[in-house]
Amino acid sequence: MVRQVLFVQGGGEDVHDAWDAKLVDSLRREVGPGYEIRYPRMPNEADPAFATWRAALETELDSLRDGAIVVGHSIGGTVLINALAERTPNVGLGAIILIATPFIGPGGWPSDDIEPRPDLGARLPPGVPVALYHGEKDDTVPIAHVELYARAIPRARVHRLAGRDHQLDNNLTEVAIEIRGLEWPSGVRARR
């Protein structure tokens, strides 16, 4: 069986095609066969709104099979993690992976759309692994945001990538290694 990976893009003008498509290409190349990378275009990507993106995400999450892995980049990761904190999906997720994700709340960025959640980690689906990736040379979202997530989600594994930028230099090798190393849900087997 093919394992699904849902990749949620970041926000900004033409991010889906001009920027984050390079991340998806890297991930697709690095995970190899046995994985279906889903990469939906989020609504009004130039001006993301939590309610609109959350609704689109919930539709995507409802179409996944058990064991699917969700990956969010930048503001897409912020929307993803906060949407998961509000509503557990109907499927058992295999993992939650955030890349260069802005933290909303004290010490992070303010938001008119997203309520800060001091209990963020406790609100996530129980037992689902969480991994955080952030480039130390990110000049868009400061590296301090990954530390805020680490405190809010104590079970998360944190990966600080030396010399890497907001796009992780368009290289998701480490993320692919993480994905390939995840346990498959009971009864689900990788296609070889």
C-alpha positions, 0 to 999 in steps of 0.5 A: 500500500502507498503511504500518503503524505499531505504537504501544506504550502506556505503563504505568499504570492505564487508560493505554491508554484514558485517556492514550495513546489521545490520542497515537494519535489525534493521530498518526492525524490528523497522518500522514493516509491511507496509514498503519495505526496499530496500538494493541494493549492491553498485558497488565496495563498497571497493572503492566508486566513486561518478559517479559510485554510483550516476549512480547506485542510479539514477537507484534505484531512478527511480524504486521507487514509490511516497512517498518513503523514502531514507536513506543513511549511511556514504559515502552512505549518502554523495553520496545520498545527492549530487546526489539528489542535482544534479538531482531531482528524477522522484518521490516525495520523502517522506523524506531524512534521513542521518546517520553519513554522511561525509560532503564535503566542507569547514570544512568537508572532501575534495573530488576529486569526489564531488564538494562542494555545498554551496547551498546544501539545496536549490538544494534538492527537495523542501518540502521534509523533511530532517533528520540528525542522528549522534552518538556523539561517532562516531570515523569515521566521527566526530560529527562536520559534522552533524553541517555542514549539519545543516547549509547547509540544514537549514530545516533539523531536527538534531538528535545527539545521545548520546553515539552512534558510527558510526553505531549508535550501530546498533540500528535505533529505532529513525530513524524508529520512524521518518519514521513511523511518516511521512505523507503519500502522498495524495492517499497513505495509509499504509497497516494495 
